[in-house]
Amino acid sequence: MNTTNPKMKLTVSIGEDVLKAGKKAASERRIPVSRLIENYLKFLAKPEVYCFKCGEKFSVNEAEVCPRCGWIICTKCKACRCSLSEESAEVAYHMRKVYEDLLGGRIK
């Protein structure tokens, strides 16, 4: 047994069509399904995002929410929705919706 990175077995129930399509897509990208699940759970437990202003990666758990716009404030440059143009904010908003759909809810 590897003591530096112990792995555990996980049993999940997934719709047959979703599993088939997911396995096919993962195989085409040469990514094991177990790594996809692990990455998802890792992100769910400790989400990290990239700032739409400075591009730096930061932990959502360490960030605050802007009381004015309701967006997460970048821990590096302190940017939020307030610092973006309308066009940039719209793009960021729709990208965030993709993540929310993927995660099944708001990040923070």
Biopython code that builds the backbone (N, CA, C, O; Angstrom):
import numpy as np
from Bio.PDB.StructureBuilder import StructureBuilder

atoms = [
    (1, "MET", "N", (0.833, -1.196, 0.000)),
    (1, "MET", "CA", (0.000, 0.000, 0.000)),
    (1, "MET", "C", (0.868, 1.245, 0.000)),
    (1, "MET", "O", (1.846, 1.317, 0.743)),
    (2, "ASN", "N", (0.529, 2.210, -0.810)),
    (2, "ASN", "CA", (1.253, 3.465, -0.903)),
    (2, "ASN", "C", (0.865, 4.367, 0.267)),
    (2, "ASN", "O", (-0.272, 4.835, 0.330)),
    (3, "THR", "N", (1.795, 4.617, 1.199)),
    (3, "THR", "CA", (1.474, 5.421, 2.385)),
    (3, "THR", "C", (1.551, 6.918, 2.131)),
    (3, "THR", "O", (1.024, 7.700, 2.922)),
    (4, "THR", "N", (2.193, 7.334, 1.049)),
    (4, "THR", "CA", (2.295, 8.768, 0.771)),
    (4, "THR", "C", (1.029, 9.319, 0.126)),
    (4, "THR", "O", (0.723, 10.502, 0.277)),
    (5, "ASN", "N", (0.301, 8.490, -0.581)),
    (5, "ASN", "CA", (-0.923, 8.932, -1.243)),
    (5, "ASN", "C", (-1.931, 7.784, -1.235)),
    (5, "ASN", "O", (-2.182, 7.171, -2.273)),
    (6, "PRO", "N", (-2.502, 7.493, -0.077)),
    (6, "PRO", "CA", (-3.421, 6.350, -0.014)),
    (6, "PRO", "C", (-4.677, 6.590, -0.848)),
    (6, "PRO", "O", (-5.245, 7.682, -0.847)),
    (7, "LYS", "N", (-5.083, 5.574, -1.539)),
    (7, "LYS", "CA", (-6.298, 5.649, -2.350)),
    (7, "LYS", "C", (-7.370, 4.788, -1.695)),
    (7, "LYS", "O", (-7.073, 3.773, -1.066)),
    (8, "MET", "N", (-8.614, 5.209, -1.851)),
    (8, "MET", "CA", (-9.737, 4.457, -1.313)),
    (8, "MET", "C", (-10.668, 4.107, -2.457)),
    (8, "MET", "O", (-10.755, 4.834, -3.446)),
    (9, "LYS", "N", (-11.351, 3.006, -2.317)),
    (9, "LYS", "CA", (-12.354, 2.624, -3.314)),
    (9, "LYS", "C", (-13.629, 3.398, -3.045)),
    (9, "LYS", "O", (-13.965, 3.698, -1.899)),
    (10, "LEU", "N", (-14.329, 3.713, -4.114)),
    (10, "LEU", "CA", (-15.571, 4.460, -4.033)),
    (10, "LEU", "C", (-16.583, 3.792, -4.952)),
    (10, "LEU", "O", (-16.268, 3.464, -6.096)),
    (11, "THR", "N", (-17.780, 3.593, -4.461)),
    (11, "THR", "CA", (-18.845, 3.040, -5.277)),
    (11, "THR", "C", (-19.845, 4.157, -5.542)),
    (11, "THR", "O", (-20.330, 4.801, -4.611)),
    (12, "VAL", "N", (-20.148, 4.383, -6.813)),
    (12, "VAL", "CA", (-21.111, 5.419, -7.188)),
    (12, "VAL", "C", (-22.141, 4.834, -8.141)),
    (12, "VAL", "O", (-21.875, 3.863, -8.848)),
    (13, "SER", "N", (-23.297, 5.428, -8.148)),
    (13, "SER", "CA", (-24.343, 5.049, -9.091)),
    (13, "SER", "C", (-24.535, 6.187, -10.073)),
    (13, "SER", "O", (-24.794, 7.327, -9.685)),
    (14, "ILE", "N", (-24.403, 5.863, -11.348)),
    (14, "ILE", "CA", (-24.505, 6.861, -12.412)),
    (14, "ILE", "C", (-25.384, 6.282, -13.505)),
    (14, "ILE", "O", (-25.325, 5.084, -13.784)),
    (15, "GLY", "N", (-26.193, 7.120, -14.120)),
    (15, "GLY", "CA", (-27.027, 6.674, -15.227)),
    (15, "GLY", "C", (-26.191, 6.015, -16.307)),
    (15, "GLY", "O", (-25.088, 6.464, -16.617)),
    (16, "GLU", "N", (-26.727, 4.948, -16.874)),
    (16, "GLU", "CA", (-25.982, 4.155, -17.856)),
    (16, "GLU", "C", (-25.497, 4.991, -19.042)),
    (16, "GLU", "O", (-24.339, 4.883, -19.444)),
    (17, "ASP", "N", (-26.380, 5.824, -19.601)),
    (17, "ASP", "CA", (-26.000, 6.645, -20.754)),
    (17, "ASP", "C", (-24.917, 7.663, -20.380)),
    (17, "ASP", "O", (-23.988, 7.904, -21.152)),
    (18, "VAL", "N", (-25.045, 8.252, -19.199)),
    (18, "VAL", "CA", (-24.049, 9.227, -18.737)),
    (18, "VAL", "C", (-22.703, 8.544, -18.549)),
    (18, "VAL", "O", (-21.670, 9.085, -18.943)),
    (19, "LEU", "N", (-22.711, 7.353, -17.947)),
    (19, "LEU", "CA", (-21.467, 6.616, -17.716)),
    (19, "LEU", "C", (-20.795, 6.244, -19.040)),
    (19, "LEU", "O", (-19.586, 6.416, -19.192)),
    (20, "LYS", "N", (-21.572, 5.738, -19.991)),
    (20, "LYS", "CA", (-21.009, 5.367, -21.294)),
    (20, "LYS", "C", (-20.383, 6.573, -21.979)),
    (20, "LYS", "O", (-19.247, 6.510, -22.451)),
    (21, "ALA", "N", (-21.130, 7.670, -22.032)),
    (21, "ALA", "CA", (-20.623, 8.877, -22.691)),
    (21, "ALA", "C", (-19.408, 9.434, -21.951)),
    (21, "ALA", "O", (-18.442, 9.869, -22.577)),
    (22, "GLY", "N", (-19.458, 9.420, -20.631)),
    (22, "GLY", "CA", (-18.344, 9.916, -19.826)),
    (22, "GLY", "C", (-17.085, 9.087, -20.009)),
    (22, "GLY", "O", (-15.990, 9.632, -20.153)),
    (23, "LYS", "N", (-17.240, 7.768, -20.003)),
    (23, "LYS", "CA", (-16.089, 6.885, -20.205)),
    (23, "LYS", "C", (-15.481, 7.087, -21.589)),
    (23, "LYS", "O", (-14.259, 7.090, -21.743)),
    (24, "LYS", "N", (-16.341, 7.256, -22.594)),
    (24, "LYS", "CA", (-15.854, 7.478, -23.956)),
    (24, "LYS", "C", (-15.084, 8.790, -24.040)),
    (24, "LYS", "O", (-13.989, 8.832, -24.601)),
    (25, "ALA", "N", (-15.651, 9.863, -23.485)),
    (25, "ALA", "CA", (-14.979, 11.169, -23.513)),
    (25, "ALA", "C", (-13.671, 11.134, -22.723)),
    (25, "ALA", "O", (-12.668, 11.701, -23.158)),
    (26, "ALA", "N", (-13.678, 10.480, -21.579)),
    (26, "ALA", "CA", (-12.470, 10.371, -20.764)),
    (26, "ALA", "C", (-11.394, 9.576, -21.505)),
    (26, "ALA", "O", (-10.219, 9.943, -21.479)),
    (27, "SER", "N", (-11.792, 8.504, -22.155)),
    (27, "SER", "CA", (-10.851, 7.684, -22.911)),
    (27, "SER", "C", (-10.229, 8.479, -24.058)),
    (27, "SER", "O", (-9.025, 8.389, -24.298)),
    (28, "GLU", "N", (-11.043, 9.251, -24.759)),
    (28, "GLU", "CA", (-10.543, 10.074, -25.868)),
    (28, "GLU", "C", (-9.539, 11.108, -25.376)),
    (28, "GLU", "O", (-8.616, 11.478, -26.101)),
    (29, "ARG", "N", (-9.719, 11.570, -24.152)),
    (29, "ARG", "CA", (-8.811, 12.572, -23.576)),
    (29, "ARG", "C", (-7.689, 11.919, -22.758)),
    (29, "ARG", "O", (-6.827, 12.599, -22.201)),
    (30, "ARG", "N", (-7.725, 10.594, -22.703)),
    (30, "ARG", "CA", (-6.746, 9.800, -21.951)),
    (30, "ARG", "C", (-6.698, 10.209, -20.478)),
    (30, "ARG", "O", (-5.626, 10.393, -19.902)),
    (31, "ILE", "N", (-7.887, 10.347, -19.884)),
    (31, "ILE", "CA", (-8.031, 10.694, -18.473)),
    (31, "ILE", "C", (-8.830, 9.583, -17.801)),
    (31, "ILE", "O", (-9.951, 9.293, -18.220)),
    (32, "PRO", "N", (-8.278, 8.960, -16.773)),
    (32, "PRO", "CA", (-9.048, 7.933, -16.069)),
    (32, "PRO", "C", (-10.283, 8.545, -15.398)),
    (32, "PRO", "O", (-10.218, 9.651, -14.861)),
    (33, "VAL", "N", (-11.390, 7.831, -15.432)),
    (33, "VAL", "CA", (-12.627, 8.305, -14.801)),
    (33, "VAL", "C", (-12.384, 8.576, -13.319)),
    (33, "VAL", "O", (-12.938, 9.526, -12.766)),
    (34, "SER", "N", (-11.567, 7.756, -12.677)),
    (34, "SER", "CA", (-11.284, 7.964, -11.255)),
    (34, "SER", "C", (-10.607, 9.317, -11.009)),
    (34, "SER", "O", (-10.862, 9.955, -9.988)),
    (35, "ARG", "N", (-9.749, 9.757, -11.932)),
    (35, "ARG", "CA", (-9.104, 11.064, -11.774)),
    (35, "ARG", "C", (-10.121, 12.195, -11.949)),
    (35, "ARG", "O", (-10.046, 13.212, -11.260)),
    (36, "LEU", "N", (-11.063, 12.018, -12.862)),
    (36, "LEU", "CA", (-12.108, 13.038, -13.041)),
    (36, "LEU", "C", (-12.924, 13.198, -11.767)),
    (36, "LEU", "O", (-13.200, 14.318, -11.336)),
    (37, "ILE", "N", (-13.306, 12.085, -11.170)),
    (37, "ILE", "CA", (-14.088, 12.130, -9.928)),
    (37, "ILE", "C", (-13.254, 12.753, -8.813)),
    (37, "ILE", "O", (-13.750, 13.586, -8.055)),
    (38, "GLU", "N", (-11.989, 12.348, -8.713)),
    (38, "GLU", "CA", (-11.108, 12.893, -7.679)),
    (38, "GLU", "C", (-10.924, 14.405, -7.845)),
    (38, "GLU", "O", (-10.982, 15.149, -6.866)),
    (39, "ASN", "N", (-10.704, 14.856, -9.076)),
    (39, "ASN", "CA", (-10.541, 16.297, -9.330)),
    (39, "ASN", "C", (-11.804, 17.068, -8.979)),
    (39, "ASN", "O", (-11.732, 18.158, -8.411)),
    (40, "TYR", "N", (-12.953, 16.510, -9.313)),
    (40, "TYR", "CA", (-14.221, 17.161, -8.996)),
    (40, "TYR", "C", (-14.397, 17.285, -7.482)),
    (40, "TYR", "O", (-14.746, 18.353, -6.979)),
    (41, "LEU", "N", (-14.155, 16.192, -6.762)),
    (41, "LEU", "CA", (-14.324, 16.218, -5.307)),
    (41, "LEU", "C", (-13.309, 17.153, -4.647)),
    (41, "LEU", "O", (-13.628, 17.829, -3.668)),
    (42, "LYS", "N", (-12.086, 17.191, -5.185)),
    (42, "LYS", "CA", (-11.059, 18.085, -4.665)),
    (42, "LYS", "C", (-11.505, 19.542, -4.838)),
    (42, "LYS", "O", (-11.365, 20.355, -3.925)),
    (43, "PHE", "N", (-12.045, 19.860, -6.025)),
    (43, "PHE", "CA", (-12.519, 21.221, -6.277)),
    (43, "PHE", "C", (-13.721, 21.557, -5.399)),
    (43, "PHE", "O", (-13.829, 22.670, -4.885)),
    (44, "LEU", "N", (-14.612, 20.603, -5.230)),
    (44, "LEU", "CA", (-15.791, 20.828, -4.403)),
    (44, "LEU", "C", (-15.401, 21.112, -2.952)),
    (44, "LEU", "O", (-16.001, 21.970, -2.305)),
    (45, "ALA", "N", (-14.399, 20.395, -2.441)),
    (45, "ALA", "CA", (-13.957, 20.561, -1.054)),
    (45, "ALA", "C", (-13.153, 21.840, -0.851)),
    (45, "ALA", "O", (-13.287, 22.502, 0.178)),
    (46, "LYS", "N", (-12.318, 22.188, -1.826)),
    (46, "LYS", "CA", (-11.467, 23.377, -1.701)),
    (46, "LYS", "C", (-11.367, 24.058, -3.063)),
    (46, "LYS", "O", (-10.357, 23.933, -3.756)),
    (47, "PRO", "N", (-12.425, 24.782, -3.441)),
    (47, "PRO", "CA", (-12.435, 25.383, -4.772)),
    (47, "PRO", "C", (-11.388, 26.484, -4.949)),
    (47, "PRO", "O", (-11.197, 27.340, -4.085)),
    (48, "GLU", "N", (-10.730, 26.428, -6.086)),
    (48, "GLU", "CA", (-9.802, 27.477, -6.486)),
    (48, "GLU", "C", (-10.255, 27.960, -7.857)),
    (48, "GLU", "O", (-10.608, 27.161, -8.724)),
    (49, "VAL", "N", (-10.243, 29.268, -8.041)),
    (49, "VAL", "CA", (-10.672, 29.880, -9.293)),
    (49, "VAL", "C", (-9.608, 30.858, -9.764)),
    (49, "VAL", "O", (-8.697, 31.211, -9.014)),
    (50, "TYR", "N", (-9.728, 31.289, -11.001)),
    (50, "TYR", "CA", (-8.820, 32.286, -11.554)),
    (50, "TYR", "C", (-9.531, 33.626, -11.607)),
    (50, "TYR", "O", (-10.695, 33.712, -11.999)),
    (51, "CYS", "N", (-8.825, 34.661, -11.211)),
    (51, "CYS", "CA", (-9.372, 36.016, -11.230)),
    (51, "CYS", "C", (-9.591, 36.445, -12.683)),
    (51, "CYS", "O", (-8.721, 36.248, -13.531)),
    (52, "PHE", "N", (-10.744, 37.025, -12.959)),
    (52, "PHE", "CA", (-11.031, 37.500, -14.311)),
    (52, "PHE", "C", (-10.285, 38.791, -14.634)),
    (52, "PHE", "O", (-10.244, 39.201, -15.794)),
    (53, "LYS", "N", (-9.702, 39.428, -13.643)),
    (53, "LYS", "CA", (-8.968, 40.678, -13.855)),
    (53, "LYS", "C", (-7.463, 40.424, -13.997)),
    (53, "LYS", "O", (-6.868, 40.779, -15.015)),
    (54, "CYS", "N", (-6.839, 39.802, -12.966)),
    (54, "CYS", "CA", (-5.382, 39.614, -12.978)),
    (54, "CYS", "C", (-4.950, 38.219, -13.443)),
    (54, "CYS", "O", (-3.782, 38.014, -13.772)),
    (55, "GLY", "N", (-5.878, 37.266, -13.472)),
    (55, "GLY", "CA", (-5.565, 35.925, -13.945)),
    (55, "GLY", "C", (-4.930, 35.013, -12.909)),
    (55, "GLY", "O", (-4.607, 33.867, -13.223)),
    (56, "GLU", "N", (-4.744, 35.484, -11.693)),
    (56, "GLU", "CA", (-4.134, 34.665, -10.643)),
    (56, "GLU", "C", (-5.135, 33.682, -10.056)),
    (56, "GLU", "O", (-6.325, 33.977, -9.947)),
    (57, "LYS", "N", (-4.640, 32.519, -9.684)),
    (57, "LYS", "CA", (-5.467, 31.488, -9.058)),
    (57, "LYS", "C", (-5.549, 31.779, -7.561)),
    (57, "LYS", "O", (-4.545, 32.116, -6.934)),
    (58, "PHE", "N", (-6.750, 31.648, -6.990)),
    (58, "PHE", "CA", (-6.896, 31.861, -5.552)),
    (58, "PHE", "C", (-7.981, 30.956, -4.987)),
    (58, "PHE", "O", (-8.855, 30.471, -5.705)),
    (59, "SER", "N", (-7.899, 30.743, -3.674)),
    (59, "SER", "CA", (-8.843, 29.877, -2.978)),
    (59, "SER", "C", (-10.135, 30.634, -2.681)),
    (59, "SER", "O", (-10.109, 31.717, -2.097)),
    (60, "VAL", "N", (-11.248, 30.063, -3.081)),
    (60, "VAL", "CA", (-12.548, 30.665, -2.814)),
    (60, "VAL", "C", (-12.790, 30.733, -1.305)),
    (60, "VAL", "O", (-13.394, 31.682, -0.808)),
    (61, "ASN", "N", (-12.311, 29.715, -0.583)),
    (61, "ASN", "CA", (-12.528, 29.663, 0.857)),
    (61, "ASN", "C", (-11.831, 30.798, 1.603)),
    (61, "ASN", "O", (-12.246, 31.162, 2.703)),
    (62, "GLU", "N", (-10.781, 31.358, 1.016)),
    (62, "GLU", "CA", (-10.044, 32.451, 1.641)),
    (62, "GLU", "C", (-10.528, 33.822, 1.161)),
    (62, "GLU", "O", (-10.073, 34.848, 1.667)),
    (63, "ALA", "N", (-11.426, 33.847, 0.210)),
    (63, "ALA", "CA", (-11.890, 35.099, -0.378)),
    (63, "ALA", "C", (-13.159, 35.597, 0.303)),
    (63, "ALA", "O", (-13.902, 34.831, 0.917)),
    (64, "GLU", "N", (-13.381, 36.886, 0.180)),
    (64, "GLU", "CA", (-14.602, 37.496, 0.683)),
    (64, "GLU", "C", (-15.530, 37.794, -0.489)),
    (64, "GLU", "O", (-15.109, 37.796, -1.646)),
    (65, "VAL", "N", (-16.786, 38.044, -0.175)),
    (65, "VAL", "CA", (-17.772, 38.400, -1.190)),
    (65, "VAL", "C", (-17.988, 39.902, -1.117)),
    (65, "VAL", "O", (-18.151, 40.457, -0.030)),
    (66, "CYS", "N", (-17.990, 40.557, -2.260)),
    (66, "CYS", "CA", (-18.201, 42.003, -2.315)),
    (66, "CYS", "C", (-19.643, 42.310, -1.906)),
    (66, "CYS", "O", (-20.577, 41.755, -2.484)),
    (67, "PRO", "N", (-19.833, 43.182, -0.924)),
    (67, "PRO", "CA", (-21.192, 43.521, -0.496)),
    (67, "PRO", "C", (-21.959, 44.327, -1.545)),
    (67, "PRO", "O", (-23.188, 44.388, -1.514)),
    (68, "ARG", "N", (-21.230, 44.937, -2.465)),
    (68, "ARG", "CA", (-21.856, 45.773, -3.495)),
    (68, "ARG", "C", (-22.368, 44.964, -4.688)),
    (68, "ARG", "O", (-23.507, 45.132, -5.124)),
    (69, "CYS", "N", (-21.506, 44.082, -5.207)),
    (69, "CYS", "CA", (-21.888, 43.345, -6.420)),
    (69, "CYS", "C", (-22.214, 41.875, -6.152)),
    (69, "CYS", "O", (-22.849, 41.227, -6.984)),
    (70, "GLY", "N", (-21.791, 41.342, -5.009)),
    (70, "GLY", "CA", (-22.074, 39.950, -4.676)),
    (70, "GLY", "C", (-21.114, 38.945, -5.274)),
    (70, "GLY", "O", (-21.337, 37.740, -5.159)),
    (71, "TRP", "N", (-20.047, 39.412, -5.911)),
    (71, "TRP", "CA", (-19.061, 38.512, -6.498)),
    (71, "TRP", "C", (-17.914, 38.295, -5.527)),
    (71, "TRP", "O", (-17.701, 39.096, -4.616)),
    (72, "ILE", "N", (-17.170, 37.202, -5.725)),
    (72, "ILE", "CA", (-15.991, 36.901, -4.914)),
    (72, "ILE", "C", (-14.904, 37.925, -5.250)),
    (72, "ILE", "O", (-14.686, 38.257, -6.415)),
    (73, "ILE", "N", (-14.229, 38.416, -4.214)),
    (73, "ILE", "CA", (-13.144, 39.382, -4.384)),
    (73, "ILE", "C", (-11.823, 38.627, -4.492)),
    (73, "ILE", "O", (-11.514, 37.791, -3.644)),
    (74, "CYS", "N", (-11.049, 38.917, -5.528)),
    (74, "CYS", "CA", (-9.750, 38.281, -5.728)),
    (74, "CYS", "C", (-8.855, 38.589, -4.529)),
    (74, "CYS", "O", (-8.747, 39.740, -4.106)),
    (75, "THR", "N", (-8.224, 37.568, -3.992)),
    (75, "THR", "CA", (-7.345, 37.760, -2.835)),
    (75, "THR", "C", (-6.032, 38.424, -3.221)),
    (75, "THR", "O", (-5.321, 38.930, -2.353)),
    (76, "LYS", "N", (-5.698, 38.431, -4.508)),
    (76, "LYS", "CA", (-4.433, 39.028, -4.972)),
    (76, "LYS", "C", (-4.605, 40.506, -5.339)),
    (76, "LYS", "O", (-3.934, 41.369, -4.773)),
    (77, "CYS", "N", (-5.506, 40.796, -6.288)),
    (77, "CYS", "CA", (-5.633, 42.172, -6.793)),
    (77, "CYS", "C", (-6.862, 42.902, -6.264)),
    (77, "CYS", "O", (-7.053, 44.086, -6.541)),
    (78, "LYS", "N", (-7.699, 42.190, -5.498)),
    (78, "LYS", "CA", (-8.904, 42.753, -4.867)),
    (78, "LYS", "C", (-9.997, 43.129, -5.869)),
    (78, "LYS", "O", (-10.891, 43.911, -5.545)),
    (79, "ALA", "N", (-9.931, 42.583, -7.068)),
    (79, "ALA", "CA", (-10.947, 42.874, -8.088)),
    (79, "ALA", "C", (-12.196, 42.025, -7.857)),
    (79, "ALA", "O", (-12.126, 40.919, -7.320)),
    (80, "CYS", "N", (-13.328, 42.564, -8.273)),
    (80, "CYS", "CA", (-14.598, 41.842, -8.270)),
    (80, "CYS", "C", (-15.376, 42.316, -9.491)),
    (80, "CYS", "O", (-14.786, 42.909, -10.394)),
    (81, "ARG", "N", (-16.642, 42.080, -9.543)),
    (81, "ARG", "CA", (-17.473, 42.510, -10.672)),
    (81, "ARG", "C", (-17.403, 44.028, -10.850)),
    (81, "ARG", "O", (-17.486, 44.530, -11.971)),
    (82, "CYS", "N", (-17.254, 44.745, -9.754)),
    (82, "CYS", "CA", (-17.229, 46.215, -9.790)),
    (82, "CYS", "C", (-16.099, 46.762, -10.671)),
    (82, "CYS", "O", (-16.201, 47.870, -11.197)),
    (83, "SER", "N", (-15.016, 45.977, -10.830)),
    (83, "SER", "CA", (-13.859, 46.476, -11.585)),
    (83, "SER", "C", (-13.869, 46.048, -13.052)),
    (83, "SER", "O", (-12.930, 46.355, -13.787)),
    (84, "LEU", "N", (-14.906, 45.349, -13.485)),
    (84, "LEU", "CA", (-14.982, 44.880, -14.863)),
    (84, "LEU", "C", (-15.926, 45.745, -15.694)),
    (84, "LEU", "O", (-16.876, 46.329, -15.173)),
    (85, "SER", "N", (-15.646, 45.814, -16.994)),
    (85, "SER", "CA", (-16.574, 46.488, -17.911)),
    (85, "SER", "C", (-17.839, 45.638, -18.010)),
    (85, "SER", "O", (-17.845, 44.474, -17.608)),
    (86, "GLU", "N", (-18.891, 46.216, -18.539)),
    (86, "GLU", "CA", (-20.147, 45.457, -18.693)),
    (86, "GLU", "C", (-19.944, 44.224, -19.565)),
    (86, "GLU", "O", (-20.458, 43.150, -19.251)),
    (87, "GLU", "N", (-19.206, 44.369, -20.648)),
    (87, "GLU", "CA", (-18.972, 43.250, -21.559)),
    (87, "GLU", "C", (-18.160, 42.145, -20.872)),
    (87, "GLU", "O", (-18.497, 40.966, -20.985)),
    (88, "SER", "N", (-17.105, 42.518, -20.168)),
    (88, "SER", "CA", (-16.293, 41.531, -19.459)),
    (88, "SER", "C", (-17.087, 40.855, -18.350)),
    (88, "SER", "O", (-16.963, 39.649, -18.137)),
    (89, "ALA", "N", (-17.896, 41.626, -17.653)),
    (89, "ALA", "CA", (-18.709, 41.069, -16.565)),
    (89, "ALA", "C", (-19.707, 40.055, -17.111)),
    (89, "ALA", "O", (-19.974, 39.035, -16.475)),
    (90, "GLU", "N", (-20.256, 40.335, -18.287)),
    (90, "GLU", "CA", (-21.212, 39.409, -18.894)),
    (90, "GLU", "C", (-20.535, 38.088, -19.250)),
    (90, "GLU", "O", (-21.095, 37.018, -19.015)),
    (91, "VAL", "N", (-19.336, 38.163, -19.814)),
    (91, "VAL", "CA", (-18.585, 36.954, -20.152)),
    (91, "VAL", "C", (-18.273, 36.169, -18.874)),
    (91, "VAL", "O", (-18.488, 34.959, -18.820)),
    (92, "ALA", "N", (-17.774, 36.851, -17.862)),
    (92, "ALA", "CA", (-17.438, 36.193, -16.591)),
    (92, "ALA", "C", (-18.671, 35.555, -15.971)),
    (92, "ALA", "O", (-18.599, 34.443, -15.447)),
    (93, "TYR", "N", (-19.789, 36.244, -16.027)),
    (93, "TYR", "CA", (-21.032, 35.729, -15.457)),
    (93, "TYR", "C", (-21.432, 34.416, -16.133)),
    (93, "TYR", "O", (-21.788, 33.450, -15.459)),
    (94, "HIS", "N", (-21.373, 34.386, -17.460)),
    (94, "HIS", "CA", (-21.779, 33.177, -18.177)),
    (94, "HIS", "C", (-20.794, 32.029, -17.961)),
    (94, "HIS", "O", (-21.205, 30.869, -17.911)),
    (95, "MET", "N", (-19.505, 32.334, -17.831)),
    (95, "MET", "CA", (-18.528, 31.292, -17.511)),
    (95, "MET", "C", (-18.810, 30.736, -16.115)),
    (95, "MET", "O", (-18.718, 29.528, -15.895)),
    (96, "ARG", "N", (-19.151, 31.611, -15.182)),
    (96, "ARG", "CA", (-19.479, 31.165, -13.828)),
    (96, "ARG", "C", (-20.704, 30.257, -13.843)),
    (96, "ARG", "O", (-20.762, 29.287, -13.086)),
    (97, "LYS", "N", (-21.680, 30.558, -14.693)),
    (97, "LYS", "CA", (-22.879, 29.724, -14.790)),
    (97, "LYS", "C", (-22.513, 28.305, -15.241)),
    (97, "LYS", "O", (-23.131, 27.335, -14.801)),
    (98, "VAL", "N", (-21.520, 28.185, -16.110)),
    (98, "VAL", "CA", (-21.067, 26.861, -16.539)),
    (98, "VAL", "C", (-20.578, 26.077, -15.327)),
    (98, "VAL", "O", (-20.930, 24.910, -15.156)),
    (99, "TYR", "N", (-19.769, 26.713, -14.486)),
    (99, "TYR", "CA", (-19.270, 26.052, -13.281)),
    (99, "TYR", "C", (-20.399, 25.717, -12.326)),
    (99, "TYR", "O", (-20.412, 24.638, -11.734)),
    (100, "GLU", "N", (-21.344, 26.626, -12.169)),
    (100, "GLU", "CA", (-22.467, 26.360, -11.278)),
    (100, "GLU", "C", (-23.282, 25.170, -11.766)),
    (100, "GLU", "O", (-23.717, 24.344, -10.964)),
    (101, "ASP", "N", (-23.489, 25.080, -13.066)),
    (101, "ASP", "CA", (-24.192, 23.920, -13.621)),
    (101, "ASP", "C", (-23.411, 22.640, -13.359)),
    (101, "ASP", "O", (-23.992, 21.614, -13.002)),
    (102, "LEU", "N", (-22.102, 22.700, -13.535)),
    (102, "LEU", "CA", (-21.254, 21.542, -13.313)),
    (102, "LEU", "C", (-21.280, 21.105, -11.852)),
    (102, "LEU", "O", (-21.363, 19.914, -11.552)),
    (103, "LEU", "N", (-21.208, 22.074, -10.954)),
    (103, "LEU", "CA", (-21.140, 21.773, -9.529)),
    (103, "LEU", "C", (-22.502, 21.593, -8.873)),
    (103, "LEU", "O", (-22.588, 21.109, -7.744)),
    (104, "GLY", "N", (-23.550, 21.974, -9.562)),
    (104, "GLY", "CA", (-24.875, 21.842, -8.986)),
    (104, "GLY", "C", (-25.224, 22.942, -7.992)),
    (104, "GLY", "O", (-26.122, 22.768, -7.169)),
    (105, "GLY", "N", (-24.534, 24.060, -8.059)),
    (105, "GLY", "CA", (-24.832, 25.175, -7.168)),
    (105, "GLY", "C", (-23.727, 26.200, -7.144)),
    (105, "GLY", "O", (-22.670, 26.013, -7.746)),
    (106, "ARG", "N", (-23.983, 27.282, -6.445)),
    (106, "ARG", "CA", (-23.006, 28.379, -6.354)),
    (106, "ARG", "C", (-21.715, 27.905, -5.703)),
    (106, "ARG", "O", (-21.721, 27.017, -4.850)),
    (107, "ILE", "N", (-20.616, 28.511, -6.118)),
    (107, "ILE", "CA", (-19.314, 28.182, -5.562)),
    (107, "ILE", "C", (-19.215, 28.698, -4.130)),
    (107, "ILE", "O", (-18.689, 28.009, -3.255)),
    (108, "LYS", "N", (-19.707, 29.882, -3.893)),
    (108, "LYS", "CA", (-19.648, 30.458, -2.542)),
    (108, "LYS", "C", (-20.896, 31.252, -2.286)),
    (108, "LYS", "O", (-21.053, 31.823, -1.207)),
]
sb = StructureBuilder()
sb.init_structure("model")
sb.init_model(0)
sb.init_chain("A")
sb.init_seg("    ")
for serial, (resi, resn, name, xyz) in enumerate(atoms, 1):
    if name == "N":
        sb.init_residue(resn, " ", resi, " ")
    sb.init_atom(name, np.array(xyz, "f"), 0.0, 1.0, " ", f" {name:<3s}", serial, name[0])
structure = sb.get_structure()
